[in-house]
Amino acid sequence: MPANTTTLLTASELVAAYSSGEVSPVEATQAALDTIAERDGELKAYSLVDREVALDQAKGSEERWREGNPIGWLDGVPSSIKDMFLTQGWPTMRGSRCIDPDQPWDVDSPVTARMRENGLVLLGKTTTPELGWKAVTDSPLVGVTRNPWDTSCTPGGSSGGSAAAVAAGMGELSVGTDGGGSVRIPASFCGIVGFKPTGGRIPLYPASPFGPLAHAGPMARSVDDVALMLDVLAAPDHRDPNALPPPMSVYREAVRRDPRGLNVAYSDNLGYVDVDPEIARIVLSVVAALSDSGLQIEETDPGFGDPLDAFDVLWSTGAAKWLNTFPEGSAELVDPGLRKVWEQGVTYSAADYLEASAQRAALGIHMGEFHTRYDVLITPTVPVQPFAAGHDVPPGSDFESWPQWARFSYPFNLTQQPAISVPAGFTASGLPVGLQIVGPRHSDDLVLAVAKLVEEIRPWPTTHPAGIKH
């Protein structure tokens, strides 16, 4: 197989090619690095690429495959990791000019450690807005990241670098963070799969200042790949006291469960979201196809009001806590929008935080009751189409802050429910649209199975975007 075609494969397909000897991990890694060299100058999906380390890892994987002894289901797959996770030997800058790169970097986060233990090839670190604070990807440190489907548009965020990398063939897999939609939003904007599992399913270290909102999640070009990646990442780690026990089954098998016959709620606006009509039509067409395939679908809203105020308190106080540890003078260096969040966060009291936490708990209880009647909830992932890069909100809109256009995602960070974005179709201008599937806590396997059904009835292009407007 020509090396330049390996970047068109999913991780599952690539591993099958390793097993048959048709492709080697070194060939696949070199192809990914070549694509990075060709495309990332414009996309800015990566903040760090280490060719030497990546090729060394690939050579080790190639030897293991030659001996018939791979160390994991994804051994040798070219991958990336968001620059929010600690990586031994590489600085973790988190998109900030206020972090000193010249310090010891001798600890791996649980995510990084699990990837290394399972033989994944780490190409480098993907870009993030400063501290992952917003749902687009640009920062004072790296600049503006762009969408591979239309480089005038944002890839979304805050895991926009990861989404752009996977969509453009610059590595088959990536891991992002999601505190308010930061895996699902860019997955939708870039036409890939992004999964935020149940809170605590993927251990985190160090603890995020965003507290219960913070999740990590796999990003890939297929649901099978996301399931395989979750098997890697869901292993326990003693450094996270809130981590869940090991899963009872493996996700790579659970994803193949037949979900037909499930009771599904479909809400096109959660009862309060203003949705782009083209997005609504595309998602509704997939829902109709799911109904025809055997899902029992009822159009209904989950029955809660917009929890934006509670989210804002938890989000801004977390940002303020983090930024208060930065060196003196940092206020003049951080993203101006982040500085406003910082300034807002320090105005809230402990009572404000506890009230927001109580609202979060009440929402979780409400959704728990909702899921006694409905196995999963389906919504659009994002109510707006990908918009001009370099802007926090769609130009010309009435939005003042990113959460106002991310209303489908942050409620399910508050509740810590598993939620996935899968491709649903394209707009008339050729931009991807995502569909969100939300399940009750601890139903990660069920959410993946429904996502797999969506993928089967609405196949996605086998090629990745050419980097020009379609």
C-alpha positions in Angstrom: 0.0 0.0 0.0 1.5 3.4 -0.9 2.5 5.3 2.2 0.4 8.4 1.3 -2.8 6.3 1.4 -2.3 5.1 4.9 -3.5 8.4 6.3 -6.9 7.6 4.8 -7.3 4.5 7.0 -9.0 4.4 10.4 -6.9 3.1 13.3 -8.7 -0.2 13.2 -8.0 -0.6 9.5 -4.4 0.4 10.0 -3.9 -2.2 12.7 -5.4 -4.8 10.4 -2.8 -3.8 7.8 0.0 -4.1 10.4 -1.2 -7.6 11.2 -1.2 -8.7 7.6 2.1 -7.0 6.9 0.6 -4.8 4.2 1.7 -1.7 6.1 4.3 -1.1 8.8 4.1 1.3 11.8 7.1 3.1 10.4 5.4 3.7 7.1 2.2 4.9 8.7 4.1 7.2 11.1 6.2 8.6 8.3 3.1 9.2 6.2 1.5 11.1 9.1 4.6 13.2 9.7 4.7 14.0 5.9 1.1 15.1 6.1 1.9 17.3 9.1 4.8 18.9 7.2 2.6 19.5 4.2 -0.6 20.8 5.9 0.1 22.0 9.4 1.8 25.3 8.5 -1.7 26.5 7.5 -3.9 24.5 10.0 -1.8 24.9 13.1 -3.2 21.8 14.6 0.1 20.9 16.4 1.9 23.0 19.0 4.8 20.4 19.1 5.9 17.7 16.7 8.8 15.3 17.6 9.7 13.4 14.4 12.7 11.6 16.0 10.7 10.3 19.0 7.8 9.3 16.9 9.9 7.3 14.5 11.8 5.6 17.3 8.4 4.6 18.8 7.3 3.3 15.4 10.4 1.2 15.0 9.8 -0.4 18.3 6.2 -1.2 17.3 7.3 -2.5 13.9 9.6 -5.0 15.7 6.8 -6.1 18.0 4.5 -6.7 15.0 7.2 -8.6 13.2 7.6 -10.9 16.1 3.8 -11.3 16.5 3.8 -9.7 19.9 2.0 -6.3 19.8 1.4 -4.8 23.3 -2.0 -3.5 22.6 -4.9 -3.3 20.2 -3.6 0.1 18.9 0.1 -0.7 18.9 1.9 1.5 16.4 -1.0 3.8 15.5 0.1 7.4 14.9 -1.6 9.6 17.6 -1.5 13.0 19.2 -2.4 14.4 22.6 -3.8 17.8 23.5 -1.3 20.2 25.1 -3.3 20.1 28.4 -1.9 16.7 29.4 1.5 16.2 31.0 4.0 14.5 28.8 7.4 13.3 30.0 10.1 15.0 28.0 7.8 17.5 26.3 6.7 20.8 27.8 3.0 21.3 28.6 2.3 24.9 27.7 -1.5 24.8 27.7 -1.5 27.5 25.0 -0.1 30.1 27.4 2.9 32.4 27.3 2.8 32.5 31.1 4.1 28.9 31.5 7.9 28.5 31.6 9.0 25.7 29.1 12.4 25.5 30.8 11.5 23.4 33.7 11.5 19.6 34.5 8.9 17.8 32.5 9.3 14.3 34.0 5.7 13.2 34.6 3.2 11.6 32.3 -0.5 12.2 32.9 -2.6 9.0 33.2 -3.8 9.5 29.6 -0.2 9.8 28.3 1.0 6.9 30.4 -1.8 4.6 29.1 -1.0 5.5 25.5 2.7 4.7 25.9 1.9 1.4 27.7 -0.3 0.3 24.8 2.3 1.1 22.1 0.6 4.1 20.5 3.0 6.3 18.6 2.9 9.9 19.9 3.6 12.3 17.1 3.3 15.4 19.3 0.9 17.7 21.1 -2.1 19.5 19.6 -3.0 23.1 20.0 -5.4 24.5 22.6 -6.8 27.9 23.5 -5.1 29.1 26.7 -6.0 26.7 29.5 -8.6 25.2 27.2 -11.0 28.0 28.3 -13.2 28.4 25.2 -14.9 26.5 22.4 -12.6 27.7 19.5 -8.9 27.2 19.2 -6.6 30.2 19.1 -4.1 31.4 21.7 -1.5 34.1 22.3 1.1 31.3 22.2 0.3 29.5 18.9 -2.1 31.7 16.9 -5.2 30.6 15.1 -6.0 26.9 14.3 -8.1 26.3 11.2 -10.7 23.8 10.0 -9.4 21.3 7.4 -12.8 21.4 5.6 -12.6 25.1 5.1 -9.5 26.9 6.3 -11.4 30.2 6.7 -13.4 28.6 9.5 -12.6 27.6 13.1 -12.3 23.9 13.9 -14.1 24.6 17.2 -12.4 24.0 20.5 -11.0 23.7 22.9 -9.7 20.4 21.5 -9.7 22.0 18.0 -6.1 21.0 17.3 -6.9 17.4 18.0 -10.0 17.5 15.8 -8.2 19.2 12.9 -5.3 16.8 13.1 -7.5 13.7 13.0 -9.7 15.1 10.2 -6.7 16.1 8.1 -4.9 12.7 8.3 -2.2 14.0 10.6 -2.5 11.0 13.0 -5.4 8.6 13.3 -6.2 9.2 16.9 -6.1 12.0 19.5 -7.2 12.7 23.1 -8.8 16.0 24.1 -10.3 17.5 27.1 -14.0 18.4 27.5 -15.2 20.8 30.2 -18.1 22.3 28.3 -18.1 20.6 25.0 -14.4 20.8 24.1 -14.3 17.3 22.5 -17.8 17.2 21.0 -17.9 20.7 19.5 -14.7 20.4 17.4 -15.6 16.8 16.5 -18.9 18.2 15.0 -17.1 21.1 13.2 -14.4 18.8 11.8 -16.5 15.8 10.8 -15.0 13.2 13.2 -16.2 11.3 16.3 -15.5 12.8 19.7 -16.6 11.1 23.0 -16.9 12.5 26.5 -17.3 9.5 28.7 -18.9 9.4 32.1 -17.1 11.6 34.6 -14.2 9.7 36.2 -14.1 7.0 33.4 -10.7 8.4 32.2 -8.5 9.3 35.1 -7.0 12.8 35.3 -3.9 14.1 36.9 -3.2 16.7 38.0 -6.8 17.5 39.2 -8.4 20.1 37.0 -9.4 23.4 38.6 -12.6 23.1 36.6 -13.5 20.3 39.0 -16.5 18.1 38.1 -16.8 19.7 34.7 -13.5 18.3 33.5 -13.4 15.2 31.3 -10.9 13.6 28.9 -12.1 12.0 25.7 -10.9 10.1 22.6 -11.2 11.5 19.1 -11.1 9.5 15.9 -12.6 9.0 12.5 -14.7 6.0 13.5 -16.8 4.8 16.4 -14.8 1.6 16.6 -11.6 3.5 17.0 -13.1 5.6 19.8 -14.2 2.4 21.6 -10.7 0.9 21.2 -9.2 4.1 22.5 -11.5 4.1 25.5 -10.3 0.6 26.4 -6.8 2.0 26.6 -7.7 5.2 28.5 -10.2 3.7 31.0 -7.6 1.9 33.1 -7.4 3.1 36.7 -4.7 5.5 38.0 -4.1 6.0 41.7 -3.5 9.7 41.2 -7.1 10.5 40.5 -9.2 9.9 43.7 -12.4 10.4 41.7 -11.6 7.8 39.0 -14.1 5.0 38.5 -13.2 1.3 39.0 -12.2 -0.7 35.9 -15.0 -1.2 33.4 -16.8 -4.6 33.6 -16.5 -5.2 29.9 -14.4 -4.1 27.0 -15.8 -1.3 24.8 -14.4 -2.7 21.6 -17.0 -5.5 22.0 -19.8 -3.5 23.6 -19.8 -1.1 20.7 -21.2 -4.0 18.5 -24.3 -4.4 20.7 -27.5 -4.2 18.7 -29.4 -1.1 20.1 -32.6 -1.6 18.1 -35.7 -1.5 20.2 -34.3 1.1 22.7 -36.4 4.0 23.8 -34.9 7.2 22.5 -35.8 10.8 23.2 -35.1 13.3 20.4 -34.9 17.0 21.2 -34.1 19.4 18.5 -33.5 22.3 20.9 -33.6 21.1 24.5 -36.6 23.5 24.8 -34.5 26.7 24.7 -31.8 26.6 22.0 -32.1 28.6 18.8 -30.8 26.1 16.1 -29.6 26.8 12.6 -32.5 25.5 10.4 -30.0 23.6 8.1 -28.5 21.8 11.0 -31.9 20.9 12.4 -32.9 19.4 9.0 -29.7 17.3 8.7 -30.0 15.9 12.2 -33.7 15.2 11.8 -33.0 13.2 8.7 -30.6 11.0 10.6 -33.2 10.6 13.4 -35.8 9.5 10.9 -33.4 6.9 9.5 -32.7 5.7 13.0 -36.4 5.3 13.6 -36.7 3.3 10.3 -33.9 1.1 11.6 -35.7 0.0 14.7 -35.1 2.6 17.4 -38.3 3.7 19.3 -38.0 7.5 19.0 -40.1 10.1 20.7 -39.7 13.8 20.1 -39.6 15.3 23.6 -37.5 17.8 25.5 -35.7 16.7 28.7 -37.5 19.4 30.7 -34.8 21.5 32.2 -34.0 25.2 31.8 -30.7 26.5 30.5 -28.2 25.9 33.3 -25.8 28.6 31.9 -25.6 30.6 35.2 -24.5 27.6 37.2 -22.0 26.7 34.5 -20.6 30.2 34.4 -19.9 30.2 38.1 -18.2 26.8 38.1 -16.2 27.6 34.9 -15.1 31.1 35.9 -14.1 30.2 39.5 -12.1 27.3 38.1 -10.3 29.6 35.7 -9.6 32.2 38.4 -8.2 29.5 40.8 -5.8 28.4 38.1 -4.8 31.9 36.9 -4.2 33.0 40.5 -1.2 30.6 40.5 0.4 32.4 37.5 3.4 34.7 38.0 2.9 38.4 38.7 2.2 40.3 35.5 0.4 37.4 33.8 -2.8 39.4 33.4 -1.2 41.4 30.6 -0.1 38.3 28.7 -3.2 36.0 28.8 -5.9 35.9 26.2 -8.1 39.0 26.8 -11.2 36.9 26.9 -9.7 34.6 29.5 -8.7 37.7 31.5 -12.4 38.7 31.6 -13.3 35.2 32.9 -10.6 35.5 35.5 -11.9 38.9 36.7 -15.4 37.5 36.8 -14.4 34.4 38.7 -12.8 36.2 41.6 -16.1 38.1 42.3 -18.0 34.9 43.3 -18.2 33.8 46.9 -18.1 30.3 48.4 -21.9 30.5 48.7 -22.2 31.2 45.0 -20.0 28.2 44.2 -22.1 26.0 46.5 -25.3 27.2 45.0 -24.0 26.4 41.5 -22.9 23.0 42.8 -26.4 22.4 44.2 -27.9 23.3 40.8 -25.5 20.9 39.1 -26.7 18.1 41.4 -30.3 18.9 40.8 -29.8 18.7 37.1 -28.1 15.4 37.5 -31.0 14.0 39.5 -33.5 15.3 36.9 -31.6 13.6 34.0 -31.3 10.4 36.0 -35.1 10.3 36.3 -35.4 11.2 32.6 -33.3 8.2 31.7 -35.6 5.8 33.6 -38.0 6.5 30.6 -35.5 7.0 27.8 -32.4 5.0 27.2 -30.6 7.8 25.4 -31.2 11.4 24.3 -30.4 12.6 20.8 -29.8 16.3 19.9 -27.7 18.3 17.5 -24.1 18.7 18.8 -23.8 22.4 18.0 -26.6 24.8 17.0 -24.4 26.9 14.7 -22.3 26.1 11.7 -18.5 26.4 11.7 -17.8 30.2 11.6 -14.9 32.4 10.8 -11.6 31.4 12.5 -10.2 33.9 15.0 -13.5 34.8 16.6 -15.0 33.5 19.9 -18.5 33.8 18.6 -20.1 33.8 15.1 -19.4 37.3 13.6 -22.7 39.3 13.3 -24.5 37.2 16.0 -25.9 38.4 19.2 -23.7 36.1 21.3 -21.4 37.7 23.8 -19.5 34.5 24.9 -18.9 31.0 23.7 -21.2 29.2 26.1 -24.1 31.0 24.5 -23.6 29.0 21.3 -22.6 25.8 23.0 -25.9 25.2 24.8 -26.2 21.5 23.7 -22.9 20.5 25.3 -22.2 22.0 28.7 -25.4 20.8 30.5 -24.0 17.2 30.2 -20.6 18.3 31.7 -22.6 19.5 34.7 -24.3 16.1 34.9 -21.1 14.1 34.0 -23.1 12.0 31.6 -21.5 10.2 28.6 -22.1 12.1 25.4 -20.7 11.6 21.9 -20.7 13.6 18.7 -20.9 11.6 15.4 -21.0 13.0 11.9 -24.6 13.5 10.6 -24.0 15.1 7.2 -22.8 18.2 5.4 -24.3 21.7 4.9 -24.9 23.0 1.4 -21.6 24.8 1.7 -19.8 21.5 2.5 -19.3 21.9 6.2 -19.7 19.0 8.6 -22.7 18.7 11.0 -22.6 16.5 14.2 -25.3 14.6 16.0 -25.0 14.2 19.8 -26.0 11.1 21.7 -26.3 11.4 25.5 -26.8 8.5 27.9 -27.3 8.1 31.7 -24.1 8.0 33.8 -22.1 4.7 33.4 -23.8 3.9 30.1 -20.8 4.5 27.9 -21.2 1.2 26.2 -24.8 2.0 25.2 -23.9 5.4 23.9 -21.2 3.9 21.7 -23.6 1.2 20.4 -26.1 3.8 19.3 -23.3 5.9 17.7 -22.2 2.8 15.8 -25.7 2.4 14.4 -25.7 6.1 13.3 -22.4 5.4 11.5 -23.8 2.4 9.8 -26.9 4.1 8.5 -25.1 7.3 7.6 -21.7 6.4 6.3 -19.1 9.1 6.3 -16.5 9.9 3.6 -13.6 7.5 3.6 -11.3 10.3 2.6 -10.3 13.3 4.8 -10.7 16.9 3.7 -8.3 18.4 1.1 -8.1 21.6 2.9 -10.1 23.7 0.5 -13.6 24.8 0.6 -15.8 22.1 -0.9 
